[in-house]
Every structure is written in structure tokens, then in C-alpha cells.
Amino acid sequence: MVKRIVGMYFSPTGTTEKIVQELVEILAVKFNCAKDYVDFTLPKVREEIQSFNSEDLVIFGTPVYAGRVPNVLLKYIKTLQGGGALAVPVVLFGNRNFDDALAELRALLTEDGFIPVAAGAFVGEHSFSKILGAGRPDKLDMETAGKFAEDIYRKIDTAVEGFKPFNVDGEYPSKGYYQPRDRKGNSVDIRKVTPKTSDSCIDCKVCADVCPMGSVNYENVRELVGICIKCGSCIKKCPMGAKYYDAESYLYHQHELEEEYTRRAEPSLFM
């Protein structure tokens, strides 16, 4: 018997949050039970230990970075105590592909003591771009999420002998991270690329407040004091549009993605 629905998500630009919350809201009504949220986007929240039990259903969402679960989250995910709770791993990808991310997330949650009952890969606006997957998840995506929630409810409500393993696209262990390449086949490395700050900055501190790595110096927002994971949060949430990337490698990869993946990718659902 499900007595509590918990939505957990890492969502620097809000796309993962949107899908997770839609699933939670619908399922909480269907099960007529309590609901909670754990937004672990900011580093301080990831210092807390989260424990669950067999009466919980956890909707757990992350974005897809380079075809995988963001590696900065792996240590945190391993601290979760599933306690036999049911779980629905959810990933959001930027209109390219989710590769091995969903298979990886399902496996990690299983290792933590969760029991996956369904899994979904949805599309969100790409963290690098405002035109790649622009505006997604959109109305159609939310309708798909709603139907997915209904299917999850029916599966759990009618289960009589537990939940059998189910297939998802992707591999675990993964073969590796998605590696961007130029038109000559050479690797494009953007790992050390960091955002710049233009003169339109008004020092409002939004970028420091929303950085999921706590890497923007609050006293001097032009300075980074930690790593940049290219999540796009500081750029997309800056009210003045003052944050930007100008590294040639980053811009090449951004434009390559925008040119190659113009088709509308659709969600992939598994149970």
C-alpha cells in the first residue's frame, strides 16, 4: 500500500522538476496519500541523508549529461536508503538522446534498496541552447506524463505478486560518456569551459544562488570557486542575460547539436 509519494529531483533549469512534479501530483490524488518533495539541486540539500520505506513511492529525476546520470550526483545517490520503497527513475534529455542514463539511474536506485516499477525518459530544453528542444517539456509532453502516471497507478494498484524486472533502453554498466566530435572526427573537450559575465550584470546574485555546485563566488559573481558542469542554470536564470559562454569548443558543440537534432524527439516509457 502506497501511503506517501516523494518527488526527488536535480533540476538546474527546471525541466526535470516539471515532469517529476506532474507525476507526483497525479499519483498523490490517485493513491489519496501524502506527498513530499526533495529538491536536491543545491549542494546543501545533498548533505542530508534521505531514508524511505516500503510504503513510499519515489519519483526520482535527473537530467542527462553526456548520455549519463550527471557524475557529480553519483556520490549523493549512493547515500540514499531505499528501504524497499517503490521507485520510478526519470531522466530529461535535451532532444538528442538519453543513451545509458535511464538504465544507469534504475540500476543505482536498485542498488540503494529501491524497487523500480516503471521508468521514463522525457525531453527538456537543452541546457546549452534556447532552440534545441525549445519550450519542452511542452503540453504534449505533460499529457504523456499524465498518461504515464495513470499507467504507474494501475500497475501498482493491481499488483498481486510483487514487481518483476523490466527492460529499459541503454546499458549498465555504460560503455562511457557521449563524446562530442568535430567534422573531422576529433574530440571536442568542453570540460574546462566556464561562463563569462558581461557588463550588463547588476550583481543581483541570482547566478550564485542557483549554481548547483556552489561555484559562483557570492562576493564576486564573475569568479568561479569550483567546477562548472555546464548545466545552464546561471545563463538561463540571469534576469539581465549577463552570463554566457564564448569558448570556441563550446559554441561549436552547441551549434552542431542545434543543426543535427532538429527533429522532435519523443519520450520513452518503460514498465
C-alpha positions as a Markdown table, in Angstrom:
| # | Residue | x | y | z |
|---|---|---|---|---|
| 1 | Met | 0.0 | 0.0 | 0.0 |
| 2 | Val | 1.4 | 3.4 | -1.1 |
| 3 | Lys | 1.0 | 5.9 | 1.7 |
| 4 | Arg | 3.4 | 8.6 | 0.5 |
| 5 | Ile | 4.6 | 9.9 | -2.9 |
| 6 | Val | 8.0 | 11.6 | -2.8 |
| 7 | Gly | 9.3 | 13.6 | -5.7 |
| 8 | Met | 13.1 | 13.9 | -5.8 |
| 9 | Tyr | 14.9 | 15.8 | -8.4 |
| 10 | Phe | 18.1 | 17.6 | -9.6 |
| 11 | Ser | 16.9 | 20.3 | -11.9 |
| 12 | Pro | 19.1 | 23.3 | -12.6 |
| 13 | Thr | 16.9 | 24.7 | -15.3 |
| 14 | Gly | 13.5 | 23.4 | -14.1 |
| 15 | Thr | 12.7 | 20.8 | -16.8 |
| 16 | Thr | 13.2 | 17.7 | -14.6 |
| 17 | Glu | 11.3 | 19.4 | -11.8 |
| 18 | Lys | 8.3 | 20.0 | -14.1 |
| 19 | Ile | 7.9 | 16.3 | -15.1 |
| 20 | Val | 8.6 | 14.9 | -11.6 |
| 21 | Gln | 6.0 | 17.3 | -10.0 |
| 22 | Glu | 3.4 | 16.4 | -12.6 |
| 23 | Leu | 3.8 | 12.7 | -11.9 |
| 24 | Val | 3.7 | 13.3 | -8.1 |
| 25 | Glu | 0.6 | 15.5 | -8.2 |
| 26 | Ile | -1.4 | 13.0 | -10.2 |
| 27 | Leu | -0.2 | 9.9 | -8.3 |
| 28 | Ala | -0.9 | 11.6 | -4.9 |
| 29 | Val | -4.5 | 12.1 | -6.0 |
| 30 | Lys | -4.9 | 8.6 | -7.4 |
| 31 | Phe | -3.5 | 7.0 | -4.2 |
| 32 | Asn | -5.2 | 9.5 | -2.0 |
| 33 | Cys | -2.0 | 9.9 | 0.0 |
| 34 | Ala | 0.6 | 12.3 | 1.3 |
| 35 | Lys | 3.2 | 13.9 | -0.9 |
| 36 | Asp | 6.7 | 15.4 | -0.3 |
| 37 | Tyr | 9.4 | 16.9 | -2.4 |
| 38 | Val | 13.2 | 16.8 | -2.1 |
| 39 | Asp | 14.8 | 19.3 | -4.5 |
| 40 | Phe | 18.5 | 18.3 | -4.3 |
| 41 | Thr | 19.7 | 20.7 | -6.9 |
| 42 | Leu | 21.6 | 22.9 | -4.5 |
| 43 | Pro | 24.6 | 21.4 | -2.7 |
| 44 | Lys | 23.4 | 21.9 | 0.9 |
| 45 | Val | 20.5 | 19.6 | 0.4 |
| 46 | Arg | 22.8 | 16.9 | -0.9 |
| 47 | Glu | 24.4 | 16.8 | 2.5 |
| 48 | Glu | 21.2 | 15.4 | 4.0 |
| 49 | Ile | 20.6 | 11.6 | 4.2 |
| 50 | Gln | 17.2 | 10.6 | 2.8 |
| 51 | Ser | 15.6 | 7.3 | 4.0 |
| 52 | Phe | 12.5 | 5.6 | 2.7 |
| 53 | Asn | 10.3 | 2.6 | 3.5 |
| 54 | Ser | 8.0 | 0.1 | 1.8 |
| 55 | Glu | 5.1 | 2.4 | 2.0 |
| 56 | Asp | 6.8 | 5.1 | -0.1 |
| 57 | Leu | 6.7 | 5.6 | -3.9 |
| 58 | Val | 9.6 | 7.8 | -5.0 |
| 59 | Ile | 9.7 | 9.6 | -8.4 |
| 60 | Phe | 13.4 | 10.3 | -8.9 |
| 61 | Gly | 14.5 | 12.6 | -11.6 |
| 62 | Thr | 17.8 | 13.8 | -13.1 |
| 63 | Pro | 18.8 | 15.5 | -16.4 |
| 64 | Val | 21.0 | 13.6 | -18.8 |
| 65 | Tyr | 24.6 | 14.9 | -19.2 |
| 66 | Ala | 26.7 | 13.4 | -21.9 |
| 67 | Gly | 24.3 | 10.4 | -22.1 |
| 68 | Arg | 24.6 | 9.5 | -18.4 |
| 69 | Val | 23.4 | 10.4 | -14.9 |
| 70 | Pro | 25.4 | 13.6 | -14.0 |
| 71 | Asn | 28.6 | 12.2 | -12.4 |
| 72 | Val | 28.5 | 14.9 | -9.7 |
| 73 | Leu | 25.4 | 13.1 | -8.4 |
| 74 | Leu | 26.8 | 9.6 | -8.1 |
| 75 | Lys | 28.1 | 10.0 | -4.6 |
| 76 | Tyr | 24.9 | 11.5 | -3.4 |
| 77 | Ile | 22.7 | 8.8 | -5.0 |
| 78 | Lys | 24.7 | 6.2 | -3.2 |
| 79 | Thr | 23.7 | 7.7 | 0.2 |
| 80 | Leu | 20.0 | 7.1 | -0.4 |
| 81 | Gln | 18.4 | 4.4 | 1.8 |
| 82 | Gly | 15.6 | 2.9 | -0.3 |
| 83 | Gly | 14.3 | 0.6 | 2.4 |
| 84 | Gly | 12.1 | -1.3 | -0.1 |
| 85 | Ala | 10.3 | 1.7 | -1.4 |
| 86 | Leu | 8.9 | 1.6 | -4.9 |
| 87 | Ala | 10.6 | 3.9 | -7.4 |
| 88 | Val | 10.2 | 5.5 | -10.8 |
| 89 | Pro | 13.5 | 6.7 | -12.3 |
| 90 | Val | 13.0 | 9.6 | -14.7 |
| 91 | Val | 15.6 | 11.3 | -16.9 |
| 92 | Leu | 15.3 | 14.5 | -19.0 |
| 93 | Phe | 17.4 | 14.8 | -22.2 |
| 94 | Gly | 17.9 | 17.8 | -24.5 |
| 95 | Asn | 16.3 | 16.4 | -27.7 |
| 96 | Arg | 19.4 | 14.4 | -28.6 |
| 97 | Asn | 19.3 | 11.0 | -26.8 |
| 98 | Phe | 19.2 | 9.7 | -23.3 |
| 99 | Asp | 21.8 | 6.9 | -24.2 |
| 100 | Asp | 22.6 | 4.9 | -21.0 |
| 101 | Ala | 21.3 | 7.4 | -18.4 |
| 102 | Leu | 18.0 | 5.7 | -17.6 |
| 103 | Ala | 19.5 | 2.3 | -17.4 |
| 104 | Glu | 22.2 | 3.7 | -15.1 |
| 105 | Leu | 19.7 | 5.5 | -12.8 |
| 106 | Arg | 17.5 | 2.5 | -12.5 |
| 107 | Ala | 20.5 | 0.3 | -11.5 |
| 108 | Leu | 21.8 | 2.9 | -9.0 |
| 109 | Leu | 18.4 | 3.1 | -7.3 |
| 110 | Thr | 18.1 | -0.7 | -7.2 |
| 111 | Glu | 21.5 | -0.9 | -5.6 |
| 112 | Asp | 20.2 | 1.6 | -2.9 |
| 113 | Gly | 17.3 | -0.7 | -2.0 |
| 114 | Phe | 14.5 | 0.7 | -4.1 |
| 115 | Ile | 12.2 | -1.4 | -6.3 |
| 116 | Pro | 11.7 | 0.2 | -9.7 |
| 117 | Val | 8.2 | -0.3 | -11.1 |
| 118 | Ala | 8.5 | 2.0 | -14.2 |
| 119 | Ala | 10.9 | 4.3 | -15.8 |
| 120 | Gly | 10.7 | 7.3 | -18.2 |
| 121 | Ala | 12.9 | 9.4 | -20.4 |
| 122 | Phe | 11.4 | 12.8 | -21.3 |
| 123 | Val | 12.6 | 15.8 | -23.3 |
| 124 | Gly | 13.5 | 19.1 | -21.9 |
| 125 | Glu | 15.1 | 22.2 | -23.4 |
| 126 | His | 18.8 | 21.6 | -23.8 |
| 127 | Ser | 21.0 | 23.2 | -21.1 |
| 128 | Phe | 23.3 | 24.6 | -23.9 |
| 129 | Ser | 20.6 | 26.1 | -26.1 |
| 130 | Lys | 17.3 | 28.0 | -26.2 |
| 131 | Ile | 16.3 | 26.5 | -29.5 |
| 132 | Leu | 17.2 | 22.8 | -29.0 |
| 133 | Gly | 14.1 | 21.3 | -27.5 |
| 134 | Ala | 12.8 | 24.8 | -27.0 |
| 135 | Gly | 9.9 | 25.1 | -24.5 |
| 136 | Arg | 10.0 | 21.5 | -23.6 |
| 137 | Pro | 8.5 | 19.7 | -21.7 |
| 138 | Asp | 5.5 | 21.2 | -23.5 |
| 139 | Lys | 1.8 | 20.5 | -23.5 |
| 140 | Leu | 2.2 | 17.2 | -25.4 |
| 141 | Asp | 4.9 | 16.1 | -23.0 |
| 142 | Met | 2.8 | 16.9 | -20.0 |
| 143 | Glu | -0.1 | 14.9 | -21.5 |
| 144 | Thr | 2.3 | 12.0 | -21.9 |
| 145 | Ala | 3.4 | 12.4 | -18.3 |
| 146 | Gly | -0.2 | 12.3 | -17.2 |
| 147 | Lys | -0.9 | 9.1 | -19.0 |
| 148 | Phe | 2.3 | 7.6 | -17.7 |
| 149 | Ala | 1.2 | 8.4 | -14.1 |
| 150 | Glu | -2.1 | 6.7 | -14.8 |
| 151 | Asp | -0.3 | 3.6 | -16.0 |
| 152 | Ile | 2.0 | 3.6 | -13.0 |
| 153 | Tyr | -1.0 | 3.8 | -10.7 |
| 154 | Arg | -2.7 | 0.9 | -12.4 |
| 155 | Lys | 0.4 | -1.3 | -12.3 |
| 156 | Ile | 0.9 | -0.8 | -8.6 |
| 157 | Asp | -2.8 | -1.0 | -7.7 |
| 158 | Thr | -3.3 | -4.3 | -9.5 |
| 159 | Ala | 0.0 | -5.9 | -8.5 |
| 160 | Val | -0.5 | -9.2 | -6.5 |
| 161 | Glu | 2.9 | -10.9 | -6.5 |
| 162 | Gly | 5.4 | -8.1 | -6.4 |
| 163 | Phe | 7.2 | -6.5 | -9.4 |
| 164 | Lys | 9.3 | -8.3 | -11.9 |
| 165 | Pro | 12.4 | -6.6 | -13.6 |
| 166 | Phe | 11.6 | -4.9 | -16.9 |
| 167 | Asn | 13.8 | -3.7 | -19.8 |
| 168 | Val | 14.8 | -0.2 | -20.5 |
| 169 | Asp | 16.8 | 1.2 | -23.4 |
| 170 | Gly | 20.5 | 1.7 | -22.7 |
| 171 | Glu | 23.3 | -0.3 | -21.0 |
| 172 | Tyr | 24.6 | -0.6 | -17.5 |
| 173 | Pro | 27.4 | -0.6 | -16.8 |
| 174 | Ser | 27.7 | 2.0 | -19.5 |
| 175 | Lys | 30.3 | 1.9 | -22.3 |
| 176 | Gly | 31.2 | 5.5 | -21.5 |
| 177 | Tyr | 30.1 | 9.2 | -21.8 |
| 178 | Tyr | 28.9 | 10.7 | -25.0 |
| 179 | Gln | 31.9 | 12.4 | -26.6 |
| 180 | Pro | 31.3 | 15.3 | -29.0 |
| 181 | Arg | 33.5 | 15.4 | -32.1 |
| 182 | Asp | 34.2 | 17.9 | -34.8 |
| 183 | Arg | 33.5 | 17.2 | -38.5 |
| 184 | Lys | 37.0 | 15.7 | -38.8 |
| 185 | Gly | 36.2 | 13.2 | -36.0 |
| 186 | Asn | 38.4 | 14.9 | -33.4 |
| 187 | Ser | 37.2 | 15.1 | -29.8 |
| 188 | Val | 35.8 | 18.4 | -28.6 |
| 189 | Asp | 36.6 | 18.8 | -25.0 |
| 190 | Ile | 34.5 | 21.4 | -23.1 |
| 191 | Arg | 35.1 | 20.1 | -19.5 |
| 192 | Lys | 37.2 | 23.2 | -18.5 |
| 193 | Val | 35.0 | 25.8 | -20.2 |
| 194 | Thr | 33.4 | 28.3 | -17.8 |
| 195 | Pro | 30.8 | 31.0 | -18.2 |
| 196 | Lys | 31.8 | 34.7 | -18.7 |
| 197 | Thr | 29.9 | 37.7 | -17.3 |
| 198 | Ser | 29.1 | 40.8 | -19.4 |
| 199 | Asp | 28.9 | 44.4 | -18.3 |
| 200 | Ser | 25.1 | 44.1 | -18.2 |
| 201 | Cys | 25.5 | 42.3 | -14.8 |
| 202 | Ile | 23.8 | 44.2 | -12.0 |
| 203 | Asp | 25.3 | 42.0 | -9.2 |
| 204 | Cys | 21.8 | 40.6 | -8.2 |
| 205 | Lys | 23.5 | 37.3 | -7.1 |
| 206 | Val | 20.9 | 35.1 | -8.8 |
| 207 | Cys | 23.7 | 33.1 | -10.5 |
| 208 | Ala | 25.4 | 32.5 | -7.2 |
| 209 | Asp | 22.1 | 31.4 | -5.6 |
| 210 | Val | 21.2 | 28.9 | -8.3 |
| 211 | Cys | 24.5 | 27.3 | -9.1 |
| 212 | Pro | 24.1 | 23.6 | -8.2 |
| 213 | Met | 27.8 | 23.3 | -7.4 |
| 214 | Gly | 28.0 | 26.4 | -5.3 |
| 215 | Ser | 30.8 | 27.5 | -7.7 |
| 216 | Val | 29.9 | 31.2 | -8.3 |
| 217 | Asn | 31.6 | 33.4 | -5.8 |
| 218 | Tyr | 28.9 | 35.3 | -4.0 |
| 219 | Glu | 31.2 | 38.3 | -3.3 |
| 220 | Asn | 32.4 | 38.5 | -6.9 |
| 221 | Val | 30.0 | 36.7 | -9.3 |
| 222 | Arg | 32.5 | 37.0 | -12.2 |
| 223 | Glu | 34.7 | 34.5 | -10.4 |
| 224 | Leu | 34.2 | 30.7 | -10.0 |
| 225 | Val | 35.4 | 29.0 | -6.9 |
| 226 | Gly | 34.5 | 25.5 | -8.0 |
| 227 | Ile | 33.8 | 23.4 | -11.1 |
| 228 | Cys | 31.3 | 24.3 | -13.8 |
| 229 | Ile | 29.1 | 21.4 | -15.0 |
| 230 | Lys | 27.6 | 23.4 | -17.9 |
| 231 | Cys | 24.1 | 22.9 | -16.5 |
| 232 | Gly | 22.9 | 26.3 | -17.9 |
| 233 | Ser | 21.3 | 27.5 | -14.7 |
| 234 | Cys | 23.2 | 30.7 | -14.3 |
| 235 | Ile | 22.7 | 31.6 | -18.0 |
| 236 | Lys | 19.0 | 30.8 | -18.3 |
| 237 | Lys | 18.1 | 32.3 | -14.9 |
| 238 | Cys | 20.1 | 35.5 | -15.2 |
| 239 | Pro | 17.5 | 38.4 | -15.4 |
| 240 | Met | 19.9 | 40.5 | -17.4 |
| 241 | Gly | 21.3 | 37.8 | -19.8 |
| 242 | Ala | 24.7 | 38.7 | -18.5 |
| 243 | Lys | 26.1 | 35.1 | -18.3 |
| 244 | Tyr | 27.4 | 33.5 | -21.5 |
| 245 | Tyr | 30.0 | 31.1 | -23.0 |
| 246 | Asp | 32.4 | 32.2 | -25.6 |
| 247 | Ala | 34.8 | 29.3 | -25.8 |
| 248 | Glu | 35.1 | 28.1 | -29.4 |
| 249 | Ser | 34.8 | 24.5 | -28.5 |
| 250 | Tyr | 31.6 | 25.0 | -26.6 |
| 251 | Leu | 30.0 | 27.1 | -29.3 |
| 252 | Tyr | 31.0 | 24.6 | -31.9 |
| 253 | His | 29.3 | 21.8 | -30.0 |
| 254 | Gln | 26.2 | 23.9 | -29.2 |
| 255 | His | 25.7 | 24.8 | -32.9 |
| 256 | Glu | 26.4 | 21.2 | -34.0 |
| 257 | Leu | 23.7 | 19.9 | -31.7 |
| 258 | Glu | 21.2 | 22.6 | -32.9 |
| 259 | Glu | 21.9 | 21.8 | -36.5 |
| 260 | Glu | 21.8 | 18.0 | -36.2 |
| 261 | Tyr | 18.9 | 17.4 | -33.8 |
| 262 | Thr | 16.1 | 19.5 | -35.3 |
| 263 | Arg | 13.5 | 16.6 | -35.2 |
| 264 | Arg | 11.2 | 16.3 | -32.3 |
| 265 | Ala | 12.4 | 13.6 | -30.0 |
| 266 | Glu | 9.6 | 11.9 | -28.1 |
| 267 | Pro | 9.5 | 10.5 | -24.5 |
| 268 | Ser | 10.3 | 6.8 | -24.0 |
| 269 | Leu | 8.4 | 5.0 | -21.3 |
| 270 | Phe | 9.1 | 1.6 | -19.7 |
| 271 | Met | 7.3 | -0.7 | -17.3 |
